[in-house]
Amino acid sequence: MIDRFQILSLDGGGIKGLFSAAVLAFLEEDHGSHIADYFDLIVGTSTGGIIALALGMGMRPREIVRFYVQKGSNIFAAKPLSGIKRFFRSKYDSNGLEGALKDCFGEKRLGDSIKRLVIPSYNIGEDDVYLFKTPHHERLKRDYKVPVWKVALATSAAPTFFPACLKLDHIRLVDGGVWANNPTMVGIVEAISMLDVPLSAIRVLSLGTTNAVKGRPKKLDRGGLWQWRTDAVDVIMRGQSIGAFTQAQHLLGSDKILRMDPKVPDGLFRLDKLSEKELLGKAAHESRHFLPVFEKMFTNHTAPEFKPLYGAKGGH
């Protein structure tokens, strides 16, 4: 009988993933131990998926912070399209993102992960959700063979910012944020349905990438496509994120989930452009505030070693 099972959930948010990585780095350094050791399952979407994969490959949070600082400008380096071209092509090509991911993960495959992982994407060819999973169940016989950089590219191919990822068996994959930008419920369902974890055993640390305070314009009340053109995606993703957290709170109880997603002024941090120093300062402040709660909720549990069922380290 499993009496404790801890999930780390990491939101999408473009280059703002630097916030999540920095929070983990500060918490790890303050507490003096490997933060990934406390979690039995890590779920991450888009930029959160990149962080989850990095942790699974054994990278420390401070290394992930360096990745964002050093590679962020390359990912969004190409001159963005403007004018009428923006209606027909993504804002950026994916060459910078793909190159950064290859540099980070090299030849590693999902089956090399030292942690259980679930990484959401979306298959626009089939109009269906798509989940990459480590081989932590006997049914999961395929994903472990996939190069990590391809998983990372698929989960972070944000519509309008990047083209779809076509690198995996010609499947048309886009950012998992279109349906699970906050993947907390994905992790809870995985624990219960695939790993037979009782609901009462689950605790969740859920990290957002900062929450811009917005006052929606009254023009949206008219419901037209033109009025909603700049707000629709943000409203949908924000609504999913809030809904996932609220559902998790109702399921687990507010004492079993810790959510960190601080409010910031609208426009301060964008998905593709921000002040690294300001965002790192925000992460330092928020992690200092949450440290006592984090230590009380999560550090009295160490996750057992993950033993994959398939792959080089697995039993088949």
N, C-alpha and C positions, 0 to 999 in steps of 0.2 A: 504494500500500500504506500503510495507516494504521499507524503505529508507536507512537502514544500516543493514548488516548481516556480521558478522566477523567469519572467520574460522581459527582455529589453526591446522596446518598440521605438523605431526611428522614422520620423516623418520625412516626406519630401519637401523640397524648398530651394532647389538650384544651388547656387554658390553659398547660400545661407546655411548649408550643411556645415560650414565652418563653425557655426555656433554650437551645434550638437557635438561635434568632435572636440571642441575646446571645453565644453562642459564636462564631458567624460574625462578629458585629460586632467582638468583641475580636481575633479572628485578623486580620480585615481592617485594623483600625486599627494593630495591632502591626506587620504586614508592610508597610503603606503602599500598598496597591493594591486594586483592585476584586476581591473574592474570587470573584465569579461568572465573571470572565474566565478562570479556570483550568479551568472545567468545560465539557465538550462536551454533556453531557446532565444534566438535573436531574429527579429523580423524588421525589415527595412524597405522602404519604397523610395525610388528615385535616388536623390542624393543620400537619403537614409539607407538605401540598399547598398550604395557604394561603401558607406561606413560599416554596415553589417558584414559585408564581404571582406573588408579589410580586417576587421576583428576576427572573423573566421579564419583568415589566413595567418593569424598570429601577430598582426601589427598592433602596436600600442597606440592609444589615442593621440599622444603627442606626435607620433609619426604621421598619423592621418591629418592632423592640423597642418603639418609641414607640406603634405601633399596638396591641400587646398590652397595654401599660401603660394606655393611654388608653381602649381599647375593651373590655378584658376584663370589667370590671364591668358593662358594658351587655349583653354576650353572655349572662352568667349573672345578669342583674338580676332577672328575674321571680321571684316567690316560688315556690320549688319545691313541687310537690304532695307531700302526705304521706299516711300511712295507706293505706287501701284504694284510694284514687284512683291511687296509684303503680303499681298492678297493671294499670291500664287506659289510662293516658296517659303520655307522655314526661315526664321530670322538668321540662323547660323547654320553652316554645314557641320557635320559631325566629325570632321577630320581631327580637330584639336582634342575633342573629348575622347575619341577612339585612341589617339596616340598617347594621351595621358593615362588612360586605363591600361593600355598595353605596357607602358613603362612601369606602372604600379604593380601589376599582377603577373606580368611575364607569362610563363607557360602553365601556371597553376590552373587546376580544374576545381569545379565545385566540390568534388569528392575529396579534395585535400583539406577541407575545412576541419578545424578542431572544435567547432561548435555546431549545434543544429541551427540551420538557417532556413528561413522562408522569405523569398523575394518576389513581390508582386510585379507583374507586367500586364499588358492587355493585347490580345490578338485581334487586330482590326479586320483581318481577313475573315475570321469566323465570328466576329462580334461576341467574343467570350473572354472571360478572365483567364489569365495564365500565371501559374505560380511555379517558380523555380524552387526546388527543395533538395536539401542534402539527403543522403540515403539513411534516414532515420526510421524507415518503415519498409517492410519487405516488398511493398508495391512500388517503391521509388527506385526503379531500375535504369533510368535513362539520364536524368539531369546531372548526376555526378560526373559524367563524361564531358560536360560542357566547359569550355574555358571560362575562367572567372570574368575576364574582360568582356566577353560576350553577354554574360548575365548582367553585368553592370551597365553595359550600353543599352540593353533592352529595357531595363527598369527605369532608365533616366532619359529616354528619347521623348522629351516633353513636346507634345504637339504645339505648333507655331514657333517653337524655339529650335527644334532639331527634327530632321526627317525620321521616319520610322526605321527601326533596326531590322535589316534583312539578312543578318549574318548567321542565322540558325535555321537550316533546312528550309530556307525561303519563306519562313513564317513571318508575317508582318506584325512586328511587336512595337508597342509604344509604352510610354511612361505608365507605371502602375498607379500613379497619382490620379488617373482619370476615374478610378473606382476605389482606391484604398490609399489616399495620400497619408492618412493616419492608419497604420496597419495593426493597431492594437487588437481589434476584433479578429483579424486574420490569425494572429498569434494565439489568442484564447481558443478559437475554434480548432486550430491545429493541435494544441495541447490536449484538448478534450477528445476530439474525434480520432486522431491518429496515434496519440501516445497514451491514451487511457488515463489522463490526469484528472482527478476529481476537481470540480470547480473550487471547492473550499481550500485547495492547496495552492492556488495560483496567486502570485503577486506580480504586478507590472510596473516597470519604470518606463514612462512614455515621454519622449523628448520631441518637442516641436522645434521649429527653426525661427522663432519669433512671430508674433501675431500683430500685424499692422491694424491699428484702430481706424476704422473707416465709417464715414457717414454716407450711406448710399443716396445718390441724387434722386429727387422725386420724379425725374423723367422715366425712371424704371417702372413706375406705376402704370405707364401706358402700355407696357408689355411688348413693344415693337422690337423687331430684330435689330434695327439701327440703334435704338436706345440701349439695348443689352450687349452690344458688340464688344465692349471693353470690360464688362463686369461679369458676364455669364460664367466663364471658366473659374474665376476667383470665387464667386458665390457658391458654385457647385463643390469645389474642393474644400472650401471653408466649412460648408454645411456638412460634408462627409466627415471631416475631421472632428467637428464638435459632436456630431451624432455618434461617432465611434467611441469617443471618450465617455459620453453620457451613458451609452449602452453598457460599456465596461464597468462604470461606476455602479449601475443598477445590478449588474450580474455579480460583481465581486464584493461590493461594499466600498465606500469611500476610503476605508482604512487599508485596503489591499492594492490601491493604485495611486501612484504619484505621477502627476503630469507637470512638466515644466515647459511652458510656451509663453514667455513674457510678452506683454503688450508693448508696442513701440509706435511712435508716430508714423502715420502713413507716408510712404515714400522714402523712409530713412534707409531701409535695406531692401534692395530689389533682387529678384531671382538671378539676374545676370550682372549686377553691378552694386558694389557697396564699398564702404570704408572698412578695411580689415581691422584696423586698430579700434574703431568704435565697436564693431561686432565682438571682437575678442574681449574688450572691456566689459561689454554686456554679459558675456559668458562668465567672466571672472566674478562679477557682482552676483549674478543669479546662482552660480554654483556655491558661492560662499554662504548664501542665504539658505540653500537647500541641503547643505552638507549634513547637519545634524539629523534631519528627517531621513535622508538617504541612508545614513549609517544605522539608524534605528530600524528601518524597514528591511534592508537588504543584506547587510554585511554579516549577519549571523547564520548565513547559509552559503555553502560552497557547492557548486554544481558538480555532480559526478563526471568523470571523464567521458566524453562522447566517443562511442565506438560505432563507426559507420558500418552498415550491413553489407555494402558493396564498395568496390574500388580497391585501390592499392592498399589501403589500411583496413579494408572491410573483410568480412568473412566469406565472400563469394568471389 
